[in-house]
């Protein structure tokens, strides 16, 4: 039975630009104190998802989507229709990053579709409610919290049952506007996902409580204070330490501290010449180096491109952090006739 809500003014068309995220690491994968995971993450101003949704006579899913993306969107629409009532929607995806590269594309696509759907119908629903309906955020809340707020985010992980809701937001820092992020992408690989991801997590030894304490110490006393005070060195050193610790734990599942040896080679070359916070987002294969300025980022980009001259599958780009959530634009139904296409 569809959920009943007080209806809001409906819209004819909704355009959503949802930011990509970097997952910077877990605090306690073993839930030694009862809460599992706990995540640190950053929203960035590139590699996001952009789509337009409008009411239509027949369901359409067009644009820059793979067949797998098309199936995911169709599943999202079916769940939304079951919860909020029947509505025929046409979706046109302008841009979506390649799936399973560590940028949170699945969550952003689902939230963009869900947010557009409820706004088209004039239904009030929070991002957390949409995420729960669409099965997102079981381990990490970074992509969901960042969809609303942007910034550098810390969540508290799920309590016990992984399906109880979005992990709570513990801290949000604006990302220093002068800092930059060098992204290193391996187009020949995908990160672990689905059944392989679940099997990999199940195969890991318990995460030592002493290491969980070390990671919490780094986040609370180096990484977050460094960002708050624009003090780059403790931030970068703390983040690199955190990433190395987590990477060593997951190495048996992903083949090394980094999922892509080529990405690791590039980032080690960058870090050898300057202070940088380096690591891998989620299961990769995308890696990153955070730099203190645009000038340092340009220098790091030159180093990276020199290192990848014989690696055509590796792409290096510089992006900035994003301190705002998804951008949502709408056309009111009373201002424009309903689309019959």
Protein Blocks (a to p, Z undefined) as FASTA:
>chain_A
ZZddddddddfbdcddddddddfbdfblnopnopahjiaddddfehiacddddddfbdcd
edjddfklmmmmmmmmmmmmmmnopcddddddfbdcdehionommmmmmmmmmmmmmmmn
opacdfklmmmmnopaklbmklmmmmmngpjdddebjehjakloccddfbdcdddfkbcc
dddddfkbccdehjllmmmmmmpccddfklmmmmmmmmmmmmmmmmmnopaklmmmmmmm
mmmmmmmmmmmmnopabfblklmmmmmmmmmmoccddddehjbjbdcdddfbfklmmmmm
mmmmmmmmmmmkbccddddddfbdcddddddfklpccdfZZ
